[in-house]
């Protein structure tokens, strides 16, 4: 077994192989995104080698020490693993019938020095059907307002490889809302991420206006957050004109009020049975920068969003996904979630 540890200013990679007595290394692939503030930003990912060239059980370990490092692909670029800042990813080869292979993966906090997850949970909505009740298998609580509003957990839904879905269904009126929320947590105590695969059923229109919020917030009754960092789909008020895109909104009240809204330039897409978009946001360990991703593409500026992040010690934000009607509706539009994932790696191990 030969191995190499190689170190540049962006990441540390440990790769090991004993095929033909040569070291087989992952490769670095660069790509560029257009940043409206700084112009073209260069990002990179790592690509695992052809699985047929290495021995089963070979490990590759990646540590993310750069905001420009977005994650790891397999050899044919069909599987992607997003890696949080400061996070470490271990990929171990399990099968090698094709170039892409099958890889087992594990994320851990490099500050701890062992696979300590901090908080990591995944909700796949495989429970039995319920309506307007609490679904708390992984710390999420369902809530709804307005007669006829509710949440349905459908464990029989299997489109696009899904095990089940949550369906946030407001009543067909101007006051209906439905959402899931987690317990409250503080920023500034470690890296934190919230992710879900989300679709809307029917885009918002002038006659059928609604709002979808996904991210960190404080309002669990369907209204606007007074403290929060989140993605929002609000066609009517999404920037002063009809807005088809996901918007990034930060709002703070305690410790100096302020609100900022930025355009992700990524359109909201309606569901056609394939649960369209993976949404993800990450806040750094200091609590002063948030990065947003939609389908693994950075939706925020390359340096992250730093304005109007709630940082007062007393402010605790929840993971929230919700659908709120904002104008009279004659039919019921709704939002679907395939899964919800939360990760939190504490700065101080415990």
C-alpha positions in Angstrom: 0.0 0.0 0.0 1.5 3.3 -1.0 0.0 6.6 0.0 0.5 10.3 -0.3 -0.7 13.3 1.6 -0.6 16.4 -0.5 -1.3 19.9 0.7 -2.1 23.1 -1.2 -3.7 26.2 0.2 -7.2 25.0 -0.7 -7.6 21.5 0.5 -5.8 18.5 2.0 -6.3 15.1 0.3 -5.1 11.7 1.4 -5.2 9.1 -1.3 -4.0 5.5 -1.1 -3.7 2.8 -3.7 -1.6 -0.3 -4.5 -2.6 -0.9 -8.1 0.5 -1.4 -10.3 2.6 0.1 -7.4 1.4 3.5 -8.4 -0.4 6.2 -6.5 -3.8 7.0 -8.0 -4.9 10.4 -7.2 -8.2 12.4 -7.6 -8.1 15.2 -10.1 -9.1 18.8 -9.7 -11.7 20.3 -12.0 -12.2 24.1 -12.2 -15.3 25.9 -13.4 -16.4 29.5 -13.3 -19.6 31.3 -12.2 -20.7 34.8 -12.8 -20.7 36.9 -9.6 -22.7 40.1 -10.0 -20.5 41.9 -7.5 -17.0 40.7 -8.3 -17.4 39.4 -11.8 -16.2 35.9 -12.7 -15.4 33.6 -9.7 -13.4 30.5 -10.1 -14.6 27.4 -8.2 -13.3 23.8 -8.2 -14.3 20.3 -7.3 -12.4 17.1 -6.9 -13.1 14.1 -9.2 -12.5 10.5 -7.9 -10.4 8.3 -10.2 -11.7 5.5 -12.4 -12.9 2.8 -9.9 -11.6 0.0 -12.1 -8.0 1.2 -11.5 -7.9 0.9 -7.7 -8.5 -1.8 -5.1 -11.8 -2.2 -3.3 -11.7 -0.5 0.1 -9.4 2.3 -1.1 -10.1 5.5 0.9 -9.9 9.1 -0.3 -10.2 11.8 2.4 -11.0 15.4 1.5 -10.9 18.3 3.9 -12.6 21.5 2.8 -10.4 24.5 3.7 -11.5 26.8 1.0 -14.8 28.6 0.1 -14.0 27.8 -3.6 -14.0 24.0 -3.0 -17.5 22.9 -3.6 -17.4 19.1 -3.3 -16.5 15.7 -4.8 -17.7 13.9 -7.9 -17.3 10.3 -9.0 -15.4 9.5 -12.2 -18.2 10.0 -14.7 -19.7 13.1 -12.8 -23.0 11.4 -12.0 -22.8 11.5 -8.2 -21.9 14.6 -6.3 -21.3 15.1 -2.6 -21.4 18.7 -1.3 -18.8 19.3 1.5 -19.3 22.1 4.1 -16.5 24.5 5.0 -14.2 22.8 7.5 -15.9 19.5 6.8 -14.0 16.3 5.9 -15.3 13.6 3.6 -14.1 10.1 3.5 -14.9 8.1 0.3 -14.3 4.4 0.3 -14.6 2.2 -2.9 -17.3 -0.5 -2.5 -17.8 -1.8 -6.1 -15.8 -1.3 -9.3 -17.8 -2.8 -12.2 -17.8 0.5 -13.9 -15.6 3.6 -14.0 -18.0 5.4 -11.6 -18.0 2.6 -9.1 -20.0 2.7 -5.8 -18.5 4.7 -3.0 -19.4 4.7 0.7 -19.0 8.2 2.2 -18.8 9.7 5.7 -18.6 13.3 6.8 -16.9 14.4 10.0 -15.5 17.5 11.7 -11.7 17.8 11.2 -11.4 19.7 14.5 -12.4 16.6 16.4 -10.1 14.3 14.6 -12.6 11.4 14.4 -16.0 10.9 12.7 -18.0 12.9 15.3 -21.0 14.3 13.5 -22.2 16.9 16.0 -25.8 17.0 14.8 -26.7 15.3 11.6 -30.2 14.1 10.7 -32.2 13.1 7.6 -36.0 13.0 7.3 -37.3 10.9 4.4 -41.0 11.2 5.2 -41.8 7.5 5.2 -44.4 7.7 7.9 -48.1 7.0 7.6 -50.4 9.6 6.2 -51.5 12.3 8.6 -53.1 15.8 8.3 -52.5 19.0 10.2 -50.6 17.1 12.9 -47.2 16.9 14.4 -44.5 14.8 12.5 -41.6 14.7 14.8 -39.5 11.7 13.8 -36.3 13.8 13.5 -37.2 16.9 15.5 -39.6 18.6 13.0 -43.0 19.8 14.0 -45.8 20.3 11.5 -48.1 23.3 11.8 -50.9 24.8 9.7 -53.4 27.7 9.8 -56.7 28.4 8.2 -59.6 26.0 7.9 -58.6 23.2 5.5 -54.9 23.8 5.7 -52.6 20.9 6.6 -49.6 18.7 6.0 -49.8 15.2 4.5 -47.0 12.7 5.0 -47.2 10.3 2.1 -44.9 7.3 2.5 -46.3 5.7 -0.6 -44.8 8.3 -3.0 -41.9 6.8 -4.9 -41.4 9.0 -8.0 -37.8 10.0 -8.9 -36.4 7.5 -6.3 -38.2 9.2 -3.4 -39.2 7.1 -0.3 -41.9 9.5 0.7 -42.9 13.2 0.7 -44.3 15.9 2.8 -47.1 17.9 1.1 -47.7 21.4 2.5 -51.3 22.2 1.5 -52.9 25.5 2.5 -56.6 26.0 2.2 -57.9 27.6 -1.0 -58.2 31.0 0.5 -55.9 34.0 1.2 -55.0 33.0 4.8 -54.0 29.4 4.5 -50.5 28.2 5.4 -48.6 25.0 6.3 -45.0 24.4 7.4 -42.4 22.2 9.2 -40.0 23.6 11.8 -37.2 22.3 13.9 -36.1 23.2 17.4 -34.3 26.6 17.8 -30.5 26.8 17.5 -27.9 29.6 17.8 -25.6 30.8 15.1 -21.9 31.3 15.8 -21.3 28.0 17.6 -20.2 26.0 14.6 -20.9 25.3 10.9 -24.6 24.6 10.2 -26.5 23.5 7.1 -30.1 22.9 6.0 -31.0 21.1 2.8 -34.1 19.7 1.1 -35.4 18.6 -2.3 -38.4 20.9 -2.9 -41.0 21.4 -5.6 -44.0 23.7 -6.0 -47.1 22.4 -7.6 -48.3 25.2 -10.0 -46.3 28.4 -10.1 -47.6 31.5 -8.4 -49.8 33.8 -10.6 -51.6 37.1 -10.1 -54.8 35.2 -9.3 -53.1 32.5 -7.2 -50.3 34.2 -5.2 -48.4 32.3 -2.6 -45.0 32.4 -0.8 -42.5 29.6 -0.1 -39.8 30.1 2.5 -36.9 27.6 3.0 -34.1 28.2 5.5 -33.3 29.6 9.0 -36.1 31.7 10.6 -38.1 32.5 13.7 -41.8 32.7 12.5 -43.6 29.3 12.9 -47.1 30.7 12.1 -46.8 31.2 8.4 -45.8 34.9 8.4 -42.6 36.8 7.5 -39.6 36.2 9.6 -38.3 39.0 11.8 -34.9 37.2 12.2 -33.8 34.9 9.5 -31.6 33.9 6.5 -33.5 32.0 3.8 -34.6 31.4 0.3 -37.9 32.8 -0.7 -40.2 32.4 -3.7 -42.5 35.4 -3.7 -43.6 36.2 -7.2 -45.6 39.4 -6.3 -43.1 41.0 -3.9 -39.9 39.4 -5.1 -38.1 42.6 -5.8 -40.7 45.1 -6.9 -41.9 43.3 -10.0 -43.1 39.8 -11.0 -40.2 37.6 -9.9 -39.9 34.0 -11.1 -36.6 33.3 -9.3 -35.6 32.1 -5.9 -34.6 35.2 -3.8 -32.1 35.3 -0.9 -33.4 37.2 2.0 -31.7 38.2 5.3 -33.6 40.0 8.0 -32.5 41.0 11.5 -34.3 43.0 14.2 -32.3 42.5 17.4 -28.9 44.2 17.5 -29.6 46.6 14.7 -32.4 46.2 12.2 -31.8 45.5 8.6 -33.2 43.6 5.6 -31.4 42.6 2.4 -32.7 40.7 -0.7 -30.6 39.3 -3.5 -31.6 37.5 -6.7 -30.3 34.0 -7.1 -31.0 34.2 -10.8 -32.2 30.6 -10.6 -35.9 30.2 -11.5 -38.4 28.3 -9.4 -39.6 25.3 -11.4 -42.9 23.6 -11.0 -43.2 20.0 -10.2 -44.0 17.5 -12.9 -43.6 14.4 -10.8 -39.9 14.6 -10.4 -39.4 16.8 -7.3 -37.4 19.5 -9.0 -34.9 21.4 -7.0 -32.4 20.7 -4.2 -32.1 23.7 -1.9 -29.2 24.1 0.6 -27.8 26.9 2.8 -24.8 26.8 5.0 -23.7 29.3 7.7 -20.1 29.3 8.8 -18.8 28.7 12.3 -18.5 32.4 13.1 -22.1 33.0 12.1 -21.1 35.9 9.8 -21.5 34.3 6.3 -24.2 32.3 4.6 -23.8 30.4 1.3 -26.7 29.3 -0.8 -26.9 26.4 -3.3 -29.6 25.3 -5.7 -29.0 21.9 -7.4 -25.4 22.1 -6.2 -24.9 25.4 -8.0 -23.9 28.3 -5.8 -26.9 30.7 -5.8 -25.3 33.4 -3.7 -22.2 35.5 -4.5 -18.8 33.7 -4.4 -17.9 35.3 -1.0 -21.2 34.3 0.6 -23.9 36.7 2.0 -22.6 38.6 5.0 -25.2 41.4 5.5 -28.0 41.3 8.1 -27.3 37.9 9.7 -28.9 37.6 13.1 -26.1 37.3 15.6 -27.4 38.4 18.9 -26.9 35.7 21.4 -30.6 35.5 22.4 -31.7 34.9 18.8 -32.2 31.3 18.0 -33.3 30.3 14.5 -35.2 27.2 13.4 -35.0 25.2 10.1 -38.2 26.1 8.4 -40.0 25.1 5.2 -43.4 26.5 4.5 -46.1 27.5 2.0 -48.2 30.6 2.7 -51.0 32.0 0.5 -50.8 35.7 0.0 -53.9 36.4 -2.2 -57.3 34.7 -2.7 -57.0 31.4 -4.4 -59.7 29.4 -6.1 -57.6 26.2 -6.3 -55.1 24.7 -4.0 -51.4 25.1 -4.8 -49.0 23.3 -2.6 -45.3 22.7 -1.9 -43.6 19.2 -1.8 -40.5 18.2 0.1 -38.8 14.9 -0.7 -36.5 15.0 2.3 -35.0 17.4 4.9 -31.4 17.2 6.0 -29.7 19.2 8.8 -26.0 19.2 9.8 -24.3 21.1 12.6 -20.6 20.7 13.4 -19.7 22.5 16.7 -16.6 24.6 16.9 -15.9 23.2 20.4 -16.2 19.4 20.3 -18.4 17.8 22.9 
